Amino acid sequence: MQRIVGLMVCLLVSCVLLKAQVPFDIDTLDSAEKLQIDTLTYKLLHNENPKKQNNQNQSIIKPTKQKNLRIDTLINFAHQLLGSRYRRGGTGSIGFDCSGYTLTVFKNSNIKLPHTSAGQSLMGIPVNIANAQKGDLIFFKGANRRSRRIGHVGIVISEKGEPVRFIHSSTSTGVRVDKLSATYYKNRYVKTVRIPELYQ
């Protein structure tokens, strides 16, 4: 019986450790509140003094403006592809479709994504659009505005709190930057997700 209890405690500690490694900037507006770990429990499990590091603990949950070089590298590479033409199924020099573009940009940062916008929408952690920030994937309906089916994806390039801008491969002009406030995209917006690997 003691052995079973010991195994359960080890499993619980492992789960907490895995979640604690991702410093998301998530607040109460996000739909991913489950990621807000109990920092007191985390510190106790690691034999740390929770009172001594209380101020430091808050940064795990509260938004910060800390520089993330991995995200900056991803966004810089995304911009290098501006002007590339649209090509259905494309992931390289011949051009990109929307998911081929995001796949290529994230692959450059050693992060694997599927080659469909619908598949990519299942990756990462959903976040409220008010908390969208650089590196998040942003998803839209396809040509049929009445359908909830995801048919397009881009990468957010604006900072949190700024009007949302994203870079993507459009069928009309290829890789370009657009604003979510544009009527076409505002009416087709579905969701935004954050990719955990960018924060490791």
N, C-alpha and C positions, 0 to 999 in steps of 0.2 A: 504493500500500500504506500509506504514512504517513497519507494522507488518511482511509482506512478505520479505521485504529487511532485516529486523532484523533476521529472520529465516535463510535466505541465508548466512548472515555473520557468524552466529553461526555454520552453517554446514561447511563453509569454514575453520573456526578456528579449529573445531573438526578434520577435515581431516589433517590439518597441524600438529596438536598435535600428531595424531597417527603415522604419518611418522617420526616425529622428535624423537620418542622414540628408534629408531633402529640405533645405531652408526656403520654402515657398513664401512669397509675399502674399499671404491669404488673410483676408479679414472677414468680418461677419457677413459681408455682401456675397461672398463666394458660396457656391453650392458644394464646395469641398471642405466643409467644416470638420468632417471626420479626420482630416489630416492635422488638425490643431491638437497636438499631443499634450498630455498632462505633464508639463515640464517638471513639476515637483516630483511626480513618480519617476520620471526619467532620471533626475538627479539622485534620488534615493537608490535606484537600482545600480547606479554607477558609483555609489559611496561618495558622492560629492555633497558639499554643504549647500542646501538650497537657499539659505538666508544670505550666505556670502555672495552667491552669484545670481541673486534675484533679478537685478537690473539686466544682466546679460541674458537671462532666460527670456525676457520679454521680446528680445530681438528675433527669437525663433518664430514668433507669431506676427508681431507688428511689421508693417511695411518698412523697408529700408531703401536707401539710395546707394548701397554698396555696389562697387563696380564688379561686374561679372565678365571677365575677359573671354570666356567661352561664348557668351551671348554676343558680345561685340564682334568676335571673329566670325560668328555665323552671319550676323547682319551685314558685315563688310563684304563677305563672300556673296551674299544674296544681291548686293548692289553691283557687284562686278558683272553680274549676268543681265543687268538692265539692257533692254533693247533686243535681247535674244528673241527670235521669232517663235510663234506658237506652232507646235507640231503635235498632232494627236499621238499619244504613246511615247513621245520624245523624252529623253533624259540626258541629252548631251548636246554636242556641237551642231546637230541638225535642228535643234529646237526643243521646246518643252511643252508638254501639256501641264495643267495646273498641278496635279499631284506628282508628276515627273519632276517639276521644278522644285517643289518642297522636299521631295525625296532626295534630290541631288544636293540641295543646300544642307540638309541635315546629315547626309552621308559624308560630306566634307568635314563635319564635326564628329564623325564616327558614331552617328546615331542612325539606326535603321528604322525606316518607315515603310509601310506597304505602298504599292503603286496604285492606290485609288483614294479619292477624297473621302469616300464613305469609310474605308478601312482606317485611314489616318484619324478620322473623327473618334474612333474607339480607343485611340492611344492617349496616354496622359491623363491629366486631372481637369475636369471642367471648372472654369472660373467665370464669374460674372463679368460681363462686358465692361462694367465700370472699373474693374481691376485689371483689364488687359494691359500687358506690357510687352516690351521687346522680346521676340523669340516665341511668343505664343502663336499657336495655329488658329486661324479664324476660318469658319466654315459658312457656306451659303447654299441656298437651294439652287437647283439647276435652272434650265430655261422655264420650267413650269413653276410659276410663283405660288400656285395653290398647293403644290405638293410639299411635304416636309422632308422629302428625300434630299440628302446632301449631294450636290453636284459640282461644288467648286471649293477650293481651299487657297489660302494665302498665308503670309507670315506677318505678324504685327511688327512694325518698326518704330512705333511711337512709345514714349515713356508713359507710365501709369499717370493718369490725371490729365493727360493731353488728349485732344481730339484724336480718335483712333485712325491711324493710317496703316496701310498694309501693302506689301509687295507681292505680286502674283503674276502668273502667266495667263493673260486674257486671250480669248480666241480671236479677238479683233486685231490687237496690236502687239501681242507677245508680252514679255516681261516688263511690267510697269508698276508705278505706285498709284494707289487710289485712296480715297477717304471713305470711311464707313458712312459718313453723313450724306454722301451722294445718294439720291433717291433710289437708284437702281440697286445698290448694295444694301441700303438700309431696309428696303422691302424684302430682301432675300436672306438677311442674316439669320443664322440658326444657332450657332454656339461658338465658344472659344475654349481651347484646351491648352494646358501647360504641360510641357514635356519634362519629366523628372530628371532625365539624364543631363539636361543643361545645367542643373544645379548641383551636380556631384563633383 
